[in-house]
Amino acid sequence: MNKRVEGTFRLLMILTTSLVFMVSDSLDAFATHISKPIPYLDKDEFYSNEPIDVNGWVEYNNEPASDVLIQVFLENDREKLTSENVTSDSNGNFSAILSIPNEVEPGNYTVIVTSLCQEIHSNVCTYQWEELPITISTRHN
């Protein structure tokens, strides 16, 4: 093999090896970008004309995670009734206010809070969520 072909072959091997390491590192990223919402409600019973104030923080490796996209929604029997998208702040905290739709009947519902990860990690993210059961009642005057 002449020196030019040999040099090209070596360069090609170095680039191929580098590419393999880059791809394998990015495959490992699927397991590393998992953030989890830790939501809470001040109460679990709401009147039909009352807002639902959902607060919490986002945890990643036991630390608060900032700039994480969070979707909060109210559902009944797996039907999404209303939703709000927010982003965690620099301390990992988030807050969302859901309005109960007018046509909602009294009964049991679920507030679901889903971590959609940081925007830059959205393509390698495993979504985590928490469900908070609530009751919606009609206000009697």
N, C-alpha and C positions, 0 to 999 in steps of 0.2 A: 504494500500500500504506500502511495507517495505521501509526503508530509502534509500536503494541502488536504487531501482526503482524510488522513488520520486526524488532523486538527479539527476538521468539520465534524467528524465522527465523535470526537471527545466533547466538543461543544454541544452536539445533539444529545449525548448521554447526560451531560450536566443539566441541560434544560429539561430533559425528560424526568430525571430524578427529582429536580426541584418541583416540577409540576405534580408528580406523585405525592410528594410531601405536602404541597399546598392543598391538594384535593383531599388527602386523608385528614388534614387538620380541619378543613371545612366540614367534613363528614362528622367529626367529633363535635362540631359546633351544634349539631342537632340536639345533643344531650346537654349542652351547657347553657342554652338560652331559655331557661324555664323560670319564669317569675310567677309568684302566686299572690292573688289578692287576699287580704285579711280584712273583710268588711264587717261592719256592725251597724245595728239600728238601735236607736234609743228606746224603742218599744216595738212590739210585734202586732199591735192592733191599730188600725187606722179607720177613720171615717171616710166615706166616699168622696168628700170634697176637700180632703186634707192632703198636703204634699207628703211624699215619702222621702225623708232625708237620709241618704246612705253615705256613710263615712267609712274610712279605713286607710290602710296602707298596703304597699306592695313589698313583698319579701323576695329576695333573690340571694341564695346562699346565706340565709339567716341575717341578712342586712337589708335596710331599706333601699328600694330601687327607684330612681328618678326617671322621668320622661317615659313612663310605661303607659301605653294606650290601654284604657279600661272601658269596657262596655257594661253598662248597668241596665237591666231591663226587668219589667214586670211581666209575668206570664201566668197563664191559667191553662192547665191541660196541654202543655207544650205549645200554646199559641201565644206569641209575643204580642203584648198589648201596647206597650210604650217603651221607649229606650232613651238613654242619654250616653254620650261618649265623652270621656274626660281623660286627662293625662295626669299622672302622679307628679307632685312637685319635687323640689330638690331634696326634700326629706322623705320622699316616698309616699306622702299622704295624698289622698284624693277625697273628693266630696262631689256628690251628684244629687240632684233633686228630681224625683219622678212625679209627674202629675198623674193622678188616677183619671183615666178617661170617664166621661159622663155616663156611658152606657154600661159600665161595670156593675155587675150584680154583687150583692153581699156574698161573702164566702171566703174560702181559703185560696191563697195565691202564693206565688214564689217570686222573690226578688233574686235574680241571678247576676252575679258580678264575675266578669271574665277578664282575665289578664291577656291582652293581645300582644304583649311584649313591647320592647322599645321599637320604635319605627324602623330603625336601622337593622333590627334583627327579625323583622316580621316574616322573612322568607325561611328562617331556620328556627321557628318558634313552635313550641308545644304549648297550646293554650291550656291554662289552668282556670278553674272556676270554683266559686262557692255559692251555695244556695241558702237563702234565708226565708223560711216560711213566715207568712203573715196572714192576718185576717182582715178583711175589709167589711165594715159594718155601715149600716145606714144611720145617719144622725136623726134622732127623734127630738123635736123641739117641744 
